[in-house]
Every structure is written in structure tokens, then in C-alpha cells.
Amino acid sequence: MDFKRAEKETVDPTYLWIGPNEKQLTGNYRINITETGKLMVKDFLEPLSGLYTCTLSYKTVRAETQEEKMVKQRYDFMIFAYREPDYSYQMAVRFTTKSCIGRYNDLLFRVLKKILDNLISDLSCHVIEPSYKCHVVKVPKNGLIPELFIAFQVNPFAPGWRGACKDSIDCEDITNHNILQARDRIEEFFRSQAYIFYHDFNKTLPAMHFVDHSFQVIRLDSCRPGFGKNEGLHSNCASCCVVCSPGTFSPDVDVTCQTCISVHIYGAKSCP
């Protein structure tokens, strides 16, 4: 019932819930309707999304005549399955080098990727889409210095990642926790590089070394197939990955649902 009705006495209330398939909802292992009309749904999955209607029936009784009148009030609810987005991180760093020509640049790039992968492998995370370019940078008071601009993405779905999920159904809490730890480890790794090179005055700086304050990180969100973000439609949960509605689908880990007029279900992963 609504708040206004809830503040008043309600005589002989009964409740009728109709689900998205336009059939009456009754109690089962997944659905429970309490004696006060509350609908409790357990293990909510994509196909359970849609329009839920509750019809409240109650009586008004005139005390002096005992005359009864049946009143009905209908309430409509749109309910959507949703999940937290999967996190990954886009990172960028810079290293000085002796020259933009030569095999040592490629060697450093491959060694760095191996070090980072080893650093986060126990978290079922890995480095993907690594790349680098060499540029000559004019540095104040230091002249022209060749530098490697390195970019890579840290992803929580390394081979075998499902093994870390244990009994979790969708694993998003675990993967997002692991990727946050991976981000912190990598950040600490580059912070320590800067400390070693810029605070140990007894050592000569090598030709190839980390450029202090060059580490940058941006979080990237992705949604599982069948889910997407829609701030206009779901403004109260703008950061959520909400199930794709009928007429839309999402085949991959994009963050938006695409239009497909032949789709008539929630959570479609393909356009027939």
C-alpha cells in the first residue's frame, strides 16, 4: 500500500500479486508473499524483470450500520535485475631511454609486462593490450630526452579466474576486490621505483628508468552480456549495469544495450 493508506486502519486487507508473465504470483522456493502483502524474491534473475502489479483489496465499514464496502487499489512496479559493473584499469607510465632506436626498448617493455603480471597473478588478474611509443621530450634544464610512453590495461579475468569465485554465482564482488588490490600493488611498485631512483644518491641513474609522477590510472567499467548502463532510464542507479529491456540486447562486455526490435525478453545477449 502507499504511505497515505499505511497511516490509516485497513480492514480485512488481501493482496494479489501479478508477475511479468501476467500470472498470479504464489509462494514457492523463490517467491514469498508475507501476510502483510510484501513480495520477497530470492535469487532474482534477468527473466524475472518486468512489470509487477499488486492489487490491495480492503473494506470500509460504517460503524453505525455495519454496512461494508469493498475497495480496491492497484500499484504498479517496474523491477529490473542489475549488477555492479566489472572494473578494469587503464594505466600509463613513462620511462627514459637512451635512444628511440634499438632493441633495448622492446626488451624493457617485455620485462616490465612480465614483472607486472607476476605481481598480480595470484589475484587472477593480468596485463592486457600493452603498447608503447618512443618520443623525444624537451625537459626544462635537461635538454632533449627520449622517453617511452607505455600504456596497458589491468584486467581481473586472467585464465582460470573462475577458480577464485568459489561458491559465488556471478563473482563480481570477488573480481572487483581483486582488481582493486592489483591496482594498489602496481601503484606501489612504481612508487617504489621512483623512491629508489630519486632518493638513493649513491647510485648513478641508469639510462632507462621510471619517470617520477608519470604513473596515471583510470577506472574502466564494463557490463556482462545482457546488461548495460542507461542513465536516462535508470537515473537512480546510473552506475549500475541494468538488464537490457525488450527491444535491446548486449552481446559482449560493452556498457550499453543496443537496439533490436525482434527481442522480446529481458537480458538478451543476441539479436535474432
Beta strands, then each sheet from edge to edge (+ up, - down):
strand 1: 11-18
strand 2: 31-33
strand 3: 39-41
strand 4: 50-62
strand 5: 67-79
strand 6: 82-83
strand 7: 86-96
strand 8: 126-139
strand 9: 143-155
strand 10: 216-222
strand 11: 227-228
strand 12: 241-243
strand 13: 248-249
strand 14: 258-259
sheet 1: 1+ 4- 5+
sheet 2: 2+ 3-
sheet 3: 6+ 12- 11+
sheet 4: 8+ 9- 7+ 10-
sheet 5: 13+ 14-
end
